[in-house]
Amino acid sequence: MSLTLPDFSQIDVEKLGDREEAIAYFSMEIGLSAEIPTYSGGLGVLAGDTLRAAADLGMPMVAVTLLYGNGYFTQHLDAQGNQTETPVEWRPEDVLHPVSKRITVEIEGRKVHVRAWRHTIKGIFGGHVNVLFLDTDLEENDPGDRALTRNLYGGDRRYRLCQEILLGLGGVELLHDLGLDGRLIYHMNEGHSALLTLGLLERQVGESAPAQVEEDDVEAVRDKCVFTTHTPVPAGHDKFPWELVVGALGPERARTLQAMGCGQASTLNMTYLALRFSRHVNGVALRHGEISADMFPDYPVGSITNGADVAMWTSKPLADLFDRHIPEWRQDNQYLRYALGISLDEIQAAHRRAKRALLAEVERRTGLRLDPNAFTLGFARRATEYKRADLLFSDIERLMLIARKVGPLQILYAGKAHPRDDSGKRMIRQVFEAAERLRGHVPVVYLEDYDIELAKYLVSGVDAWLNTPLKPHEASGTSGMKAAFNGVPSLSVLDGWWLEGHIEGITGWAIGDRDVTSEPPQERADLYDRLQRTIMPMYYEEPEDFARVRRYCIAFNGSFFNTQRMVTQYWKSAYHRVIRGAPAVQA
């Protein structure tokens, strides 16, 4: 099968005409750059990396998401670590192209008018992926409907459900009006877009909210759908009370969903909706696939481990080094395996340049000048309770002892808490409190307003990447993968992707054991012991050995945990399976 689409740089998206099967990738958030603030964290950044890889590989794909006029939010932190938020100031017309086609979506009995914006991702071989952003901020809409595309993950459950109707049903309608829907495979990146299956079902039977649906109709929709679940705990899956669903979708559509068995007791479960109508279902790491299969035993759930975009996340000093020694690395990330042939001195020199760039950025943002020779630990994740940003500070005296006996230690933090996540906000304050207690002994800096650009500095410039999630809450995680591209080893709890990427003392170091559940006392002991007895002594006393670990990170983890491999695996195991009409993958 040809994996080509017309050149989006030469023609309008509305005039594509006929072509081979293509993938319609739906995601509630997509992170492309800091200038397009339509993402909050890992899910959106993964989506952006996925689309860049698809463009590089020439895969026929179009993406659908929502346009958030206020972005996620701009984070402000006071001296005590109290977070406040203001809207992001950006103008879509400065960075996106308008699409002339407009649609309407019925929500709560009203016709909501929707326009779209377009961004085109250009791949290294001339491939293109269009990203379509749905926008309701139009004069024809009432104020409440204009606000539906204003805030990412904002508002109450009604607001969220209306957004998911807009994404799922509106996305299907737009692709149909653009003439793109005839041979599309629909990939739902998490359950937020699951209502697209209702739109496909209605098109299949030729009427809105059909009173009776045959199993053949369900199978026809399943033959078009792929679903990736990212949430390893039941509480993380979107559920809406049926009375809310009836109000938003209307009683006929609600009855159709109920008849399809997409609910749990008194709620519509978006994950069950996606499971019911998907030919292929996967988790985002091997362990996560196993956990998801246990959570949903009536459905076959496999796994495709996440990746990150190598070219996007590799710092310029490391990229220049790869260009000299492995010129094929951008076109084929597997060539990073040959980093084993790069000298340790060159690896070290490139990292020193990346570290100087990071510390210069820290000084620019904060006015603080950190020591370029001191061992620098990095932690940058969404600020929420299960990420356990405070685990490192369980024993302040032990940290002081390590810095006094082994060598200087400095720590960089970043991450936003959702505006309504009080426990996440409390976690940030606890880091600030620990920083104050460590003042004069161990510098701890919490960098404000974490975004893609700041992440690039952090994953490339620190000396080790810390990750301390409460097991089994980490579905995959990708920040440690990005660090690995830059020769930065992980010090991490064995959860998510790290169960597959961890080779003790080679690609990094483990906190705790491989059991599914966590034992915090054991993890705290391991964290301090690894720092005091292994990692920092190697950094200060055996720098060649530390450089060797850096090189292994690039060669072993960088060559595998990338989105080129991930997207190729989706093509072989998910998309092509759907195209061929193969049976669903077995759990």
Beta strands, then each sheet from edge to edge (+ up, - down):
strand 1: 22-27
strand 2: 61-66
strand 3: 74-77
strand 4: 83-86
strand 5: 97-107
strand 6: 110-122
strand 7: 128-135
strand 8: 184-189
strand 9: 225-228
strand 10: 239-241
strand 11: 263-264
strand 12: 267-269
strand 13: 280-283
strand 14: 302-303
strand 15: 375-380
strand 16: 409-414
strand 17: 444-447
strand 18: 464-467
strand 19: 490-493
strand 20: 508-511
sheet 1: 5+ 6- 7+ 2+ 1+ 8+ 9+ 13+ 14+
sheet 2: 3+ 4-
sheet 3: 10+ 12- 11+
sheet 4: 17+ 16+ 15+ 18+ 19+ 20+
end
